[in-house]
Amino acid sequence: MEKEFTPLCVVALSGLACVLGINFFGSIGTFILIPACICASAGIATLSVQTYRRAGGFLLWLGFGLAIGASLCIRIESRKKSVFTGIPAQSVSSLVGYASEDSRKTTGGGTVHRIRLVTVSSGFHTSQFPARGEAILFDNKDGHYNLGEIIEARVIIRRVSLPEKVYFEGSLISSQSRGYVGPGWELRSEVILALNRRIDLMGYPASALFRGLFLGNRDELPAEMIRGFTGTGTIHLLALSGLHVGIIYAILVFALRPVPGIVLKWGIGCLVVLSYLFLVGPRPSLVRATLMLIVAGLGFLLDRDFRPFNILAIVLIMALLVDPGSPFQPSFQLSFLAVAGALFGGRLFSVVGKTCLPRFIRIPLSSSLGAQIGTIPVVLGIFGTYYPIGVVTTLLLLPLVSAFIWSGVADLLLLSLAGAGLYEAGSRIMGILYDLIAAVNNFFLPVPGISQWFLPFYWSLLLGAVIVFNIYKLLIKRQRESVL
């Protein structure tokens, strides 16, 4: 396992640490350049000494990662300074901008809109003032805007300053659409509208669950279903992630079997997956899964060794370069921690259970357990409660959810073209799968969770597990040496 931690991992983790350090130390971009230069210089100096070559390589890559981290911190600071409204935020009474993501409903009712500002105006001025930044607006009505849609709205906003970003938040009084930023965004909204009409034919509530799993829109999902996923620690199955990308790619692999050439298949697959990403919007977990799939496929084409941690590190570096502030998003943290936990913790538990569990149970159980353990701190920090039963519930729900998505995609692409009778049969299958998913959730729902009091013990248990694992590996190694 230690061979997985290559220079790419050192660069990614050091850059990530610099970005997260903003939360504790404030503006540190220029200060990080000093230790970056020191590490790089020490690494170059010791590379020529055979005894310290590995340490020199580590210092060199650490310096490179710190330099990237310093540039990311400087970019974050420049972005914060570029946020403005031209007039005091409390004086803004109307604005014009475009939706930076699809509107979403809140659990307490109403809608949240994220708008990139273009211009603002005040009741005391008739002129428009240039503006830049993002405004998060809470709407008590059921208004909905699609990604890329231009919005003109009357608002009440205030400026919010955080260590990692500056933005505006407030209330939306009234609004109206002014078209789209470009024809591509309008085409996207038309495709989503057509898909929603077709999905509605599947019958409620199965249509609502499929819409949430396939398009990421949970607005119509029954409250009891959301409560079931939340109370069993499996709410992550509703997040668009590697599961959805994997299913779509698997369908493509099956459909593209007659196509000659691996490169052509990979290119078509990447194009379709990126189109799906454009359709549902750039969600952190889905972006991570898409990039991992593309990077892994490219590595296969170039005949490179398949190292999951290397791929994860490359994707992490790419995500940081595109959006330096993304590590502060809970969805970003949960996505990367889940994958890292599944890779690292999955192998750890798989080795321990190798003697007592068959492979088809050991591997998924270990991966699920690793992913759950990796996300415990973030889950407790955000939601206040963690449900350990999610390890078992995930294993039971994963095949059901996968079959549900497969059935829905087949219903959209194939069954509806073959006649009403076959389409109804497909919808009936989805209804049965929906009931099974709900039954599994309801069965495990009474199992209690643990609250934030567990967090101090978590770190102690994690350290103890690492120590026990290393002792176990040492004993196995000595046993093998004694046999030889």
Buried (B, 14 or more C-beta within 10 A) or exposed (E): EEEBBBBBBBBBBBBBBBBBBBEEEEEBBEBBBEBBBBBBEBBEEBBEEEEBEEBBBBBBBBBBBBBBBBBBBBBBBEBBEEBBBBBEBEBBBBBBBBBBBBBBBEEEEBBBBBBBBBBBBBEEEEEBBEBBBBBBBBBEEEBBBBBBBBBBBBBBBEBBEEBBBBBBBBEBBEBEBEEBBEEEBBEBBEEBEEBBEEBEBBBEBBBBBBBBBBBBBBBBBBEEBBBBBBBBBBBBBBBBBBBBBBBBBEBBEEBBEEEEEEEEBBEBBBEBBEEBBBBBBBBBBBBBBBBBBBBBBBBEEEEEEEBBBBBBBBBBBBBBEEBBBBBBBEBBBBBBBBBBBBBBBBBBBBBBBEEEBEEEEBBBBBBBBBBBBBBBBBBBEEBEBBBBBBBBBBBBBBEBBBBBBBBBBBBBEEBBEEEEEBBBEBBBBBBEBBEBBBEBBBEBBEBEBBEEEBBEEBEEEBEEBEEEBEEEBEEEEEEEEEEE
